[in-house]
Amino acid sequence: MPITGVEATSQGSAEGQPIVASVNEAMVALKIGRAKIYEHLNSGELESYLEGTSRRILWRSIYSYIERQLQAEAKRRGHGG
């Protein structure tokens, strides 16, 4: 079951998991480069905010992005709508 919105926020803090990731952490998690991360940020695919001069990306948006990618792949293969 996908984690969304408030669930991700409360689950993250309840389990001691971080709610936000740095750009570097997101790069490692998604196994993509910095330019691609910023492409996703600029397009709105990933949610983020600035904390001082540091960009913080919400883990829930990373999980949502992965879910959308999986759904698109399933649709491409004809296994879902």
Backbone atoms as SQL, in Angstrom:
CREATE TABLE atoms (id INTEGER PRIMARY KEY, chain TEXT, resi INTEGER, resn TEXT, atom TEXT, x REAL, y REAL, z REAL);
INSERT INTO atoms VALUES
  (1, 'A', 1, 'MET', 'N', 0.851, -1.169, 0.000),
  (2, 'A', 1, 'MET', 'CA', 0.000, 0.000, 0.000),
  (3, 'A', 1, 'MET', 'C', 0.900, 1.236, 0.000),
  (4, 'A', 2, 'PRO', 'N', 0.647, 2.189, -0.931),
  (5, 'A', 2, 'PRO', 'CA', 1.492, 3.372, -0.992),
  (6, 'A', 2, 'PRO', 'C', 1.283, 4.282, 0.213),
  (7, 'A', 3, 'ILE', 'N', 2.353, 4.943, 0.609),
  (8, 'A', 3, 'ILE', 'CA', 2.308, 5.903, 1.710),
  (9, 'A', 3, 'ILE', 'C', 2.104, 7.280, 1.104),
  (10, 'A', 4, 'THR', 'N', 1.095, 8.007, 1.601),
  (11, 'A', 4, 'THR', 'CA', 0.823, 9.329, 1.054),
  (12, 'A', 4, 'THR', 'C', 0.622, 10.345, 2.157),
  (13, 'A', 5, 'GLY', 'N', 0.742, 11.608, 1.796),
  (14, 'A', 5, 'GLY', 'CA', 0.408, 12.753, 2.616),
  (15, 'A', 5, 'GLY', 'C', 0.724, 12.637, 4.082),
  (16, 'A', 6, 'VAL', 'N', -0.316, 12.764, 4.901),
  (17, 'A', 6, 'VAL', 'CA', -0.170, 12.779, 6.352),
  (18, 'A', 6, 'VAL', 'C', 0.392, 11.458, 6.854),
  (19, 'A', 7, 'GLU', 'N', 0.029, 10.347, 6.192),
  (20, 'A', 7, 'GLU', 'CA', 0.557, 9.048, 6.617),
  (21, 'A', 7, 'GLU', 'C', 2.070, 9.040, 6.602),
  (22, 'A', 8, 'ALA', 'N', 2.659, 9.551, 5.536),
  (23, 'A', 8, 'ALA', 'CA', 4.118, 9.560, 5.424),
  (24, 'A', 8, 'ALA', 'C', 4.737, 10.434, 6.501),
  (25, 'A', 9, 'THR', 'N', 4.114, 11.571, 6.771),
  (26, 'A', 9, 'THR', 'CA', 4.645, 12.475, 7.784),
  (27, 'A', 9, 'THR', 'C', 4.579, 11.844, 9.155),
  (28, 'A', 10, 'SER', 'N', 3.417, 11.284, 9.500),
  (29, 'A', 10, 'SER', 'CA', 3.289, 10.703, 10.834),
  (30, 'A', 10, 'SER', 'C', 4.074, 9.400, 10.942),
  (31, 'A', 11, 'GLN', 'N', 4.087, 8.598, 9.875),
  (32, 'A', 11, 'GLN', 'CA', 4.861, 7.361, 9.919),
  (33, 'A', 11, 'GLN', 'C', 6.342, 7.642, 10.064),
  (34, 'A', 12, 'GLY', 'N', 6.823, 8.614, 9.303),
  (35, 'A', 12, 'GLY', 'CA', 8.238, 8.944, 9.366),
  (36, 'A', 12, 'GLY', 'C', 8.672, 9.335, 10.759),
  (37, 'A', 13, 'SER', 'N', 7.918, 10.209, 11.390),
  (38, 'A', 13, 'SER', 'CA', 8.313, 10.666, 12.713),
  (39, 'A', 13, 'SER', 'C', 8.055, 9.594, 13.767),
  (40, 'A', 14, 'ALA', 'N', 6.982, 8.807, 13.612),
  (41, 'A', 14, 'ALA', 'CA', 6.651, 7.780, 14.595),
  (42, 'A', 14, 'ALA', 'C', 7.691, 6.663, 14.607),
  (43, 'A', 15, 'GLU', 'N', 8.220, 6.337, 13.458),
  (44, 'A', 15, 'GLU', 'CA', 9.193, 5.253, 13.356),
  (45, 'A', 15, 'GLU', 'C', 10.622, 5.758, 13.508),
  (46, 'A', 16, 'GLY', 'N', 10.787, 7.031, 13.764),
  (47, 'A', 16, 'GLY', 'CA', 12.119, 7.586, 13.899),
  (48, 'A', 16, 'GLY', 'C', 12.820, 7.801, 12.572),
  (49, 'A', 17, 'GLN', 'N', 12.089, 7.679, 11.476),
  (50, 'A', 17, 'GLN', 'CA', 12.657, 7.900, 10.149),
  (51, 'A', 17, 'GLN', 'C', 12.568, 9.381, 9.813),
  (52, 'A', 18, 'PRO', 'N', 13.521, 9.896, 9.055),
  (53, 'A', 18, 'PRO', 'CA', 13.468, 11.302, 8.675),
  (54, 'A', 18, 'PRO', 'C', 12.292, 11.580, 7.736),
  (55, 'A', 19, 'ILE', 'N', 11.764, 12.779, 7.804),
  (56, 'A', 19, 'ILE', 'CA', 10.664, 13.199, 6.949),
  (57, 'A', 19, 'ILE', 'C', 11.207, 13.818, 5.669),
  (58, 'A', 20, 'VAL', 'N', 12.414, 14.362, 5.746),
  (59, 'A', 20, 'VAL', 'CA', 13.018, 15.013, 4.586),
  (60, 'A', 20, 'VAL', 'C', 14.379, 14.404, 4.277),
  (61, 'A', 21, 'ALA', 'N', 14.786, 14.593, 3.024),
  (62, 'A', 21, 'ALA', 'CA', 16.085, 14.119, 2.560),
  (63, 'A', 21, 'ALA', 'C', 16.847, 15.295, 1.969),
  (64, 'A', 22, 'SER', 'N', 18.154, 15.234, 2.032),
  (65, 'A', 22, 'SER', 'CA', 18.979, 16.214, 1.323),
  (66, 'A', 22, 'SER', 'C', 18.994, 15.832, -0.159),
  (67, 'A', 23, 'VAL', 'N', 19.473, 16.726, -0.983),
  (68, 'A', 23, 'VAL', 'CA', 19.603, 16.426, -2.408),
  (69, 'A', 23, 'VAL', 'C', 20.496, 15.197, -2.592),
  (70, 'A', 24, 'ASN', 'N', 21.604, 15.137, -1.857),
  (71, 'A', 24, 'ASN', 'CA', 22.510, 13.989, -1.981),
  (72, 'A', 24, 'ASN', 'C', 21.835, 12.685, -1.576),
  (73, 'A', 25, 'GLU', 'N', 21.043, 12.705, -0.504),
  (74, 'A', 25, 'GLU', 'CA', 20.331, 11.500, -0.071),
  (75, 'A', 25, 'GLU', 'C', 19.308, 11.069, -1.120),
  (76, 'A', 26, 'ALA', 'N', 18.616, 12.039, -1.713),
  (77, 'A', 26, 'ALA', 'CA', 17.645, 11.718, -2.765),
  (78, 'A', 26, 'ALA', 'C', 18.350, 11.143, -3.994),
  (79, 'A', 27, 'MET', 'N', 19.510, 11.680, -4.322),
  (80, 'A', 27, 'MET', 'CA', 20.283, 11.165, -5.450),
  (81, 'A', 27, 'MET', 'C', 20.640, 9.697, -5.227),
  (82, 'A', 28, 'VAL', 'N', 21.083, 9.386, -4.024),
  (83, 'A', 28, 'VAL', 'CA', 21.465, 8.004, -3.692),
  (84, 'A', 28, 'VAL', 'C', 20.234, 7.102, -3.706),
  (85, 'A', 29, 'ALA', 'N', 19.147, 7.569, -3.089),
  (86, 'A', 29, 'ALA', 'CA', 17.933, 6.748, -2.996),
  (87, 'A', 29, 'ALA', 'C', 17.363, 6.430, -4.377),
  (88, 'A', 30, 'LEU', 'N', 17.347, 7.405, -5.266),
  (89, 'A', 30, 'LEU', 'CA', 16.772, 7.210, -6.599),
  (90, 'A', 30, 'LEU', 'C', 17.804, 6.764, -7.632),
  (91, 'A', 31, 'LYS', 'N', 19.068, 6.770, -7.214),
  (92, 'A', 31, 'LYS', 'CA', 20.170, 6.375, -8.106),
  (93, 'A', 31, 'LYS', 'C', 20.167, 7.192, -9.405),
  (94, 'A', 32, 'ILE', 'N', 20.034, 8.506, -9.227),
  (95, 'A', 32, 'ILE', 'CA', 20.087, 9.441, -10.350),
  (96, 'A', 32, 'ILE', 'C', 21.000, 10.603, -9.974),
  (97, 'A', 33, 'GLY', 'N', 21.401, 11.356, -10.958),
  (98, 'A', 33, 'GLY', 'CA', 22.328, 12.457, -10.734),
  (99, 'A', 33, 'GLY', 'C', 21.658, 13.736, -10.263),
  (100, 'A', 34, 'ARG', 'N', 22.486, 14.686, -9.888),
  (101, 'A', 34, 'ARG', 'CA', 22.028, 15.972, -9.373),
  (102, 'A', 34, 'ARG', 'C', 21.158, 16.704, -10.397),
  (103, 'A', 35, 'ALA', 'N', 21.571, 16.712, -11.658),
  (104, 'A', 35, 'ALA', 'CA', 20.808, 17.424, -12.689),
  (105, 'A', 35, 'ALA', 'C', 19.399, 16.843, -12.810),
  (106, 'A', 36, 'LYS', 'N', 19.280, 15.528, -12.740),
  (107, 'A', 36, 'LYS', 'CA', 17.976, 14.873, -12.845),
  (108, 'A', 36, 'LYS', 'C', 17.124, 15.180, -11.618),
  (109, 'A', 37, 'ILE', 'N', 17.731, 15.212, -10.429),
  (110, 'A', 37, 'ILE', 'CA', 16.987, 15.575, -9.210),
  (111, 'A', 37, 'ILE', 'C', 16.398, 16.971, -9.381),
  (112, 'A', 38, 'TYR', 'N', 17.219, 17.933, -9.824),
  (113, 'A', 38, 'TYR', 'CA', 16.735, 19.299, -9.985),
  (114, 'A', 38, 'TYR', 'C', 15.706, 19.400, -11.110),
  (115, 'A', 39, 'GLU', 'N', 15.818, 18.564, -12.123),
  (116, 'A', 39, 'GLU', 'CA', 14.802, 18.509, -13.177),
  (117, 'A', 39, 'GLU', 'C', 13.450, 18.105, -12.563),
  (118, 'A', 40, 'HIS', 'N', 13.471, 17.082, -11.702),
  (119, 'A', 40, 'HIS', 'CA', 12.247, 16.637, -11.030),
  (120, 'A', 40, 'HIS', 'C', 11.722, 17.689, -10.057),
  (121, 'A', 41, 'LEU', 'N', 12.605, 18.389, -9.377),
  (122, 'A', 41, 'LEU', 'CA', 12.196, 19.458, -8.468),
  (123, 'A', 41, 'LEU', 'C', 11.557, 20.607, -9.246),
  (124, 'A', 42, 'ASN', 'N', 12.189, 21.013, -10.334),
  (125, 'A', 42, 'ASN', 'CA', 11.682, 22.135, -11.123),
  (126, 'A', 42, 'ASN', 'C', 10.362, 21.826, -11.808),
  (127, 'A', 43, 'SER', 'N', 10.143, 20.555, -12.138),
  (128, 'A', 43, 'SER', 'CA', 8.883, 20.160, -12.788),
  (129, 'A', 43, 'SER', 'C', 7.769, 19.927, -11.770),
  (130, 'A', 44, 'GLY', 'N', 8.111, 19.901, -10.483),
  (131, 'A', 44, 'GLY', 'CA', 7.108, 19.662, -9.450),
  (132, 'A', 44, 'GLY', 'C', 6.899, 18.194, -9.119),
  (133, 'A', 45, 'GLU', 'N', 7.670, 17.313, -9.751),
  (134, 'A', 45, 'GLU', 'CA', 7.538, 15.876, -9.466),
  (135, 'A', 45, 'GLU', 'C', 8.000, 15.530, -8.056),
  (136, 'A', 46, 'LEU', 'N', 8.947, 16.297, -7.538),
  (137, 'A', 46, 'LEU', 'CA', 9.410, 16.132, -6.160),
  (138, 'A', 46, 'LEU', 'C', 9.144, 17.429, -5.412),
  (139, 'A', 47, 'GLU', 'N', 8.655, 17.310, -4.177),
  (140, 'A', 47, 'GLU', 'CA', 8.375, 18.477, -3.343),
  (141, 'A', 47, 'GLU', 'C', 9.592, 18.790, -2.480),
  (142, 'A', 48, 'SER', 'N', 9.871, 20.090, -2.353),
  (143, 'A', 48, 'SER', 'CA', 11.015, 20.482, -1.532),
  (144, 'A', 48, 'SER', 'C', 10.829, 21.894, -1.002),
  (145, 'A', 49, 'TYR', 'N', 11.728, 22.259, -0.111),
  (146, 'A', 49, 'TYR', 'CA', 11.780, 23.620, 0.420),
  (147, 'A', 49, 'TYR', 'C', 13.222, 23.915, 0.795),
  (148, 'A', 50, 'LEU', 'N', 13.500, 25.188, 1.007),
  (149, 'A', 50, 'LEU', 'CA', 14.832, 25.590, 1.442),
  (150, 'A', 50, 'LEU', 'C', 14.861, 25.740, 2.954),
  (151, 'A', 51, 'GLU', 'N', 15.874, 25.176, 3.563),
  (152, 'A', 51, 'GLU', 'CA', 16.157, 25.368, 4.988),
  (153, 'A', 51, 'GLU', 'C', 17.490, 26.096, 5.023),
  (154, 'A', 52, 'GLY', 'N', 17.418, 27.421, 5.145),
  (155, 'A', 52, 'GLY', 'CA', 18.637, 28.219, 4.995),
  (156, 'A', 52, 'GLY', 'C', 19.063, 28.147, 3.542),
  (157, 'A', 53, 'THR', 'N', 20.247, 27.599, 3.294),
  (158, 'A', 53, 'THR', 'CA', 20.709, 27.423, 1.919),
  (159, 'A', 53, 'THR', 'C', 20.632, 25.968, 1.472),
  (160, 'A', 54, 'SER', 'N', 20.065, 25.116, 2.334),
  (161, 'A', 54, 'SER', 'CA', 19.986, 23.683, 2.028),
  (162, 'A', 54, 'SER', 'C', 18.609, 23.306, 1.502),
  (163, 'A', 55, 'ARG', 'N', 18.579, 22.580, 0.408),
  (164, 'A', 55, 'ARG', 'CA', 17.345, 22.083, -0.180),
  (165, 'A', 55, 'ARG', 'C', 16.941, 20.818, 0.560),
  (166, 'A', 56, 'ARG', 'N', 15.686, 20.729, 0.988),
  (167, 'A', 56, 'ARG', 'CA', 15.152, 19.554, 1.675),
  (168, 'A', 56, 'ARG', 'C', 14.013, 18.984, 0.835),
  (169, 'A', 57, 'ILE', 'N', 14.078, 17.699, 0.535),
  (170, 'A', 57, 'ILE', 'CA', 13.090, 17.012, -0.294),
  (171, 'A', 57, 'ILE', 'C', 12.279, 16.084, 0.597),
  (172, 'A', 58, 'LEU', 'N', 10.973, 16.170, 0.505),
  (173, 'A', 58, 'LEU', 'CA', 10.110, 15.336, 1.333),
  (174, 'A', 58, 'LEU', 'C', 10.186, 13.882, 0.870),
  (175, 'A', 59, 'TRP', 'N', 10.429, 12.992, 1.829),
  (176, 'A', 59, 'TRP', 'CA', 10.486, 11.570, 1.495),
  (177, 'A', 59, 'TRP', 'C', 9.172, 11.104, 0.900),
  (178, 'A', 60, 'ARG', 'N', 8.037, 11.652, 1.398),
  (179, 'A', 60, 'ARG', 'CA', 6.744, 11.222, 0.857),
  (180, 'A', 60, 'ARG', 'C', 6.664, 11.525, -0.627),
  (181, 'A', 61, 'SER', 'N', 7.301, 12.626, -1.087),
  (182, 'A', 61, 'SER', 'CA', 7.266, 12.934, -2.516),
  (183, 'A', 61, 'SER', 'C', 8.185, 11.996, -3.298),
  (184, 'A', 62, 'ILE', 'N', 9.257, 11.535, -2.663),
  (185, 'A', 62, 'ILE', 'CA', 10.130, 10.544, -3.307),
  (186, 'A', 62, 'ILE', 'C', 9.367, 9.238, -3.482),
  (187, 'A', 63, 'TYR', 'N', 8.656, 8.799, -2.417),
  (188, 'A', 63, 'TYR', 'CA', 7.867, 7.575, -2.507),
  (189, 'A', 63, 'TYR', 'C', 6.743, 7.713, -3.526),
  (190, 'A', 64, 'SER', 'N', 6.104, 8.877, -3.567),
  (191, 'A', 64, 'SER', 'CA', 5.026, 9.118, -4.530),
  (192, 'A', 64, 'SER', 'C', 5.561, 9.084, -5.957),
  (193, 'A', 65, 'TYR', 'N', 6.746, 9.662, -6.153),
  (194, 'A', 65, 'TYR', 'CA', 7.376, 9.632, -7.469),
  (195, 'A', 65, 'TYR', 'C', 7.620, 8.194, -7.915),
  (196, 'A', 66, 'ILE', 'N', 8.130, 7.371, -7.011),
  (197, 'A', 66, 'ILE', 'CA', 8.389, 5.966, -7.341),
  (198, 'A', 66, 'ILE', 'C', 7.086, 5.254, -7.681),
  (199, 'A', 67, 'GLU', 'N', 6.031, 5.500, -6.902),
  (200, 'A', 67, 'GLU', 'CA', 4.720, 4.896, -7.186),
  (201, 'A', 67, 'GLU', 'C', 4.217, 5.296, -8.564),
  (202, 'A', 68, 'ARG', 'N', 4.360, 6.577, -8.919),
  (203, 'A', 68, 'ARG', 'CA', 3.928, 7.038, -10.249),
  (204, 'A', 68, 'ARG', 'C', 4.737, 6.365, -11.345),
  (205, 'A', 69, 'GLN', 'N', 6.028, 6.201, -11.109),
  (206, 'A', 69, 'GLN', 'CA', 6.872, 5.523, -12.103),
  (207, 'A', 69, 'GLN', 'C', 6.440, 4.071, -12.282),
  (208, 'A', 70, 'LEU', 'N', 6.138, 3.403, -11.166),
  (209, 'A', 70, 'LEU', 'CA', 5.694, 2.009, -11.235),
  (210, 'A', 70, 'LEU', 'C', 4.351, 1.889, -11.948),
  (211, 'A', 71, 'GLN', 'N', 3.435, 2.813, -11.675),
  (212, 'A', 71, 'GLN', 'CA', 2.136, 2.804, -12.339),
  (213, 'A', 71, 'GLN', 'C', 2.289, 3.044, -13.841),
  (214, 'A', 72, 'ALA', 'N', 3.148, 3.975, -14.209),
  (215, 'A', 72, 'ALA', 'CA', 3.395, 4.251, -15.629),
  (216, 'A', 72, 'ALA', 'C', 4.000, 3.036, -16.317),
  (217, 'A', 73, 'GLU', 'N', 4.901, 2.359, -15.631),
  (218, 'A', 73, 'GLU', 'CA', 5.519, 1.156, -16.206),
  (219, 'A', 73, 'GLU', 'C', 4.493, 0.042, -16.359),
  (220, 'A', 74, 'ALA', 'N', 3.634, -0.134, -15.361),
  (221, 'A', 74, 'ALA', 'CA', 2.586, -1.159, -15.437),
  (222, 'A', 74, 'ALA', 'C', 1.634, -0.851, -16.598),
  (223, 'A', 75, 'LYS', 'N', 1.281, 0.414, -16.754),
  (224, 'A', 75, 'LYS', 'CA', 0.392, 0.814, -17.848),
  (225, 'A', 75, 'LYS', 'C', 1.067, 0.562, -19.189),
  (226, 'A', 76, 'ARG', 'N', 2.360, 0.915, -19.262),
  (227, 'A', 76, 'ARG', 'CA', 3.116, 0.703, -20.492),
  (228, 'A', 76, 'ARG', 'C', 3.129, -0.773, -20.890),
  (229, 'A', 77, 'ARG', 'N', 3.229, -1.622, -19.880),
  (230, 'A', 77, 'ARG', 'CA', 3.260, -3.061, -20.138),
  (231, 'A', 77, 'ARG', 'C', 1.865, -3.661, -20.299),
  (232, 'A', 78, 'GLY', 'N', 0.836, -2.821, -20.066),
  (233, 'A', 78, 'GLY', 'CA', -0.535, -3.299, -20.209),
  (234, 'A', 78, 'GLY', 'C', -1.039, -4.037, -18.995),
  (235, 'A', 79, 'HIS', 'N', -0.474, -3.756, -17.811),
  (236, 'A', 79, 'HIS', 'CA', -0.862, -4.458, -16.581),
  (237, 'A', 79, 'HIS', 'C', -1.583, -3.560, -15.602),
  (238, 'A', 80, 'GLY', 'N', -2.272, -2.590, -16.039),
  (239, 'A', 80, 'GLY', 'CA', -2.984, -1.733, -15.088),
  (240, 'A', 80, 'GLY', 'C', -3.509, -0.501, -15.759),
  (241, 'A', 81, 'GLY', 'N', -4.326, 0.201, -15.033),
  (242, 'A', 81, 'GLY', 'CA', -4.934, 1.368, -15.636),
  (243, 'A', 81, 'GLY', 'C', -4.676, 2.523, -14.839);
